[in-house]
Amino acid sequence: MQSLTDLLALSSVDASVEGDMAVQIHSITSDSRMVSAGALFAAITGVQQDGVAFIDDAIQKGASAIMLQRKIEKDNPQQNTFVRVDHVRHALARMAAAFYGAQPKHLVAVTGTNGKTSIAEFYRQLWMLEGKLSASIGTLGLRSNDAERDAQYPANNTSPDPVMLSQMLADLAQGGVQHVALEASSHGLDQYRLDGVKIEAAAYSNISRDHLDYHASMDEYFAAKTRLFTQLEWSGNVAVINADDAHAESLMALCITHGREVRSYGHAGTYLRLLEVTPTAQGLHVSLEMAGQPWQGTIPLFGAFQVYNVAAALSLAVASGMSVDHTLAHIPRLQGVRGRMECVAHHPDGAPVFVDYAHTPDALQNVLQSLRAHTAGKLHVVFGCGGNRDAGKRPLMGDVAAQYADVVIVTDDNPRKEEAAAIRAAIMATVPQATEIGNRTHAIRHAITKLAAGDVLVVAGKGHETYQIIGEKSEHFDDAEQIREAIAAL
């Protein structure tokens, strides 16, 4: 519990207050359903709902204060405490951080279209291998050394809402966790969810078409990503950039302008240079040089793009205090991430079956090109596209599948409120040779029956997800489970 006066001072939020400045704040929320006596309710104008419409409801539930934007006109006949700010989302993130207080000392963030989850998880593993308590926060929810604590914060958004994020970070800090990696999605950055976090270092993986149902253009999408390096509060100054990405040069220039020390990685990297990557039956044989120190060995991961994720995580680990020697020594012990190029089973004839979260054209291309190097026979893929999301990528993904796979099955992903057949048709338009099987279970079972020795199958799009959304209903569905059951039934 804190007074509004103290909370505003600690968060450095510029606000004009109507009412009692000394009112006590017991909790903070932007969800009127969560308001209880003593709460500060932030009236956010969201994508689907306007929080201003719920102000009266929040007051009736006992909210101590209401925060809304200055430009919004709202009568206050009862003289409740109104906190008027220029940007409610930004102020909410700052005030939530001040309310919950402690944060782990070493916080790093990762942004980009693909690779965020893997980079964050590899960072967590590196510090765990170093013998330190560590955690990652993102698409997979909270992952730390405490399963009971992790279960309290189930995955919702890639970047959690700022109140939950601040609560989570305080919980981790109180539990002795000092090394945490955050996934910074474009939605999260655009909506100021991370504006209460002090970043020690941040990494950029890549950018390709995604989320154009939310962002008006690719330029707007990229601009949201750059907020991580240009507008958030930092406690350190190291920016880790994928030098092989087309946007690397412009982002590095932005970082330098804002006083960041750029450490680039990739084949064109100057801090961590990838020299050679060779697919093997055991994973990837890699030769690299980091901060002038050479390393070569086998990484038990599949897909050449995984080396980029490892490289970013290595660079972040050093930026947050790990020695280069120790970081390189931990590479062979890194483990794959759930639903990211995860080998979940083998067909009786020996063909490996993978699950991957690839749901963009670029990600699907990377997965297929990478697995081609591990394929002696035919490369099979099962995938679909989500409903009520960027429709423009559907034919693009069909085109990618047609170019890079030998056998293609188009199925349903999460159709949501769209007509599933229409989604499949948009994909099939550019991959007419594909087999269309709407039922995802049937599609996976059919694909398994077609495998032969030397073949490889990847079921793409849902990765770690354990549900399928049809209409407004979410039902249990796990690609990995379906694959294992299909193989057991052979």
Secondary structure, 3 states (H helix, E strand, C coil): CEEHHHHHHHHCCCCEEECCCCCEECEEECCHHHCCCCEEEECCECCCCEHHHHHHHHHHCCCCEEEEECCCCCCCCCCCEEEEECCHHHHHHHHHHHHHCCCCCEEEEEECCCCHHHHHHHHHHHHHHCCCCEEEEECCEEECCCHHHHHCCCCCCCCCCHHHHHHHHHHHHHCCCCEEEEECCHHHHHCCCCCCCCEEEEEECCCCCCCCCCCCCHHHHHHHHHHHHHCCCEEEEEEEEECCCCCHHHHHHHHHHCCCEEEEEECCCCCEEEEEEEEECCEEEEEEEECCEEEEEEECCCCCCHHHHHHHHHHHHHHCCCCHHHHHHHHHHCCCCCCCCEEEEECCCCCEEEEECCCCHHHHHHHHHHHHCCCCCCEEEEECCCCCCCCCHHHHHHHHHHHHCCEEEECCCCCECCCHHHHHHHHHCCCCCCEECCCHHHHHHHHHHCCCCCCEEEEECCCCCCEEEECCEEEECCHHHHHHHHHHCC
